[in-house]
Amino acid sequence: MRLPAALFWALAYGQAIAAEPFGRAAIEGAEGIVPGQQVHVVVDIFAPDFFTSPPQYPLFEVPAALVTLSDDRAQNLVQTIADVQYSGIRRSYVIVPEKPGSFGLPEIAVDLGYSANGNAIKAQVRVALPAFDVVAAPNQAASPFAARNLTVSQSFDGSPADLKAGDAVVRTIVIFAEDTQAMLIPPVDLGRAAGVAQYVKPPSLTDRVEQRGIGRSVETGSTRTETVVYTASAAGSFQAPAVSYQWFDLDAHAGATETLPAVDIVVAKAPSTERIDPKFDPPGEDRGKNAWPLVLSYAAVLAGFAAVVAWQRGSTIRAWADQRRTSRRNSPRKRLRRLRTVIRVGPDPAIYRALQDWSGSLGFRSVSDWAEAQGNPRLSAQVTILERRLFRSRDMQLDRGKFADAITLATTSKEQARKSALPDLNPVA
């Protein structure tokens, strides 16, 4: 009886030893890929039993293509192979080819940790990514932008036909598209409105935007918001130009154009204002005649007292004043204001140095660690774009306004510090 039992345990132990992590990759919808289309490369990583640390999916570079790791939440998988249960985690890469051709993807190395016989083991899984071909459609534009269900809308903050000289009206144009990223949406050609001053604000880029579809359906996509301010200094009738926006429809597999009509801007003369000269009542002859000597006496006494205090406590007062000035200059709100100013107008290296000082003062080892700890996807996206511009390529633009607004003061525990040591008057079970 000992021999069969020994063979059984040897076989079981051999299967446990042979069970190792592995990975596989595939492309979703590999047929009919055109330039500018998002290619989703799905990568599954499996490990026996369970993960002790999640897989670390690395970024890589592909010539003539933009590569990002999808923001979608990772999916958990379970699979049984040869009586061994494996836990899996699925994530997707998003690759956007810029021109036709064959795109070969590299082999990636994914670090992970898993459990074997009650022990935590570090491992690395190498996964060969599949290749794909890109063919331009016959009617696709030279500068490709491919998406699904694209819409272009506009709005005004007031009536463009009811303005007065000196007034301003804000025109907001929003491009919404599915199956793309906000940073890939091309800008809008706003044209020029003759006869009025025109100021274009930096665009706003937002991903994972929900929009009501037909019926009760909710569509999720990305938006690019363009804002232009028209200011008229004289009366007259003007026109905000029409907008024509070209794109490639992935569902129809054909080029498409969205248009917005021109809008009339009517400016009336500013109403005339009647000037009213101020009138002053002459002071009475006796008003305040006897008050001046008393005021001067008090002023002399206060000046003498201040001189004595300054002579006795001069160094202490100067040190206290310097400390107060330094404290006010380096207060969290003023440091945050200076950081936002650098983000809005400074060059990329200055922004990164300011972020390093800011994150270091908060106890973080790097800017990336600080951005991840904030739990703000918009802030993390802008930090990623900044690091890409500094250390890889300048093919992406910062949204400086959104970047600055995403940084806030860290919460403190002052409320807990002010809590009384006495028990609550009316305790709640």
Secondary structure, 3 states (H helix, E strand, C coil): CHHHHHHHHHHHHHHHHHCCCEEEEEEECCCCCCCCCCEEEEEEEEEECCEEEEEECCCCCCCCEEEEECCCCCEEEEEEECCEEEEEEEEEEEEEECCCEEECCCEEEEEEEEEECCEEEEEEEEEECCCEEECCCCCCCCCCCEEEEEEEEEEECCCCCCEECCCEEEEEEEEEEECCCHHHCCCCCCCCCCCCEEEECCCEEEEEEEEECCCCCEEEEEEEEEEEEEECCCCEEEEECCEEEEEEECCCCEEEEEEECCEEEEEECCCCCCCCCCCCCCCCCCCCCCHHHHHHHHHHHHHHHHHHHHHHCHHHHHHHHHHHHHHHHCCHHHHHHHHHHHHHHCCHHHHHHHHHHHHHHCCCCCHHHHHHHCCCHHHHHHHHHHHHHHHCCCCCCCCHHHHHHHCCCCCCCHHHHCCCCCCCCCCCC
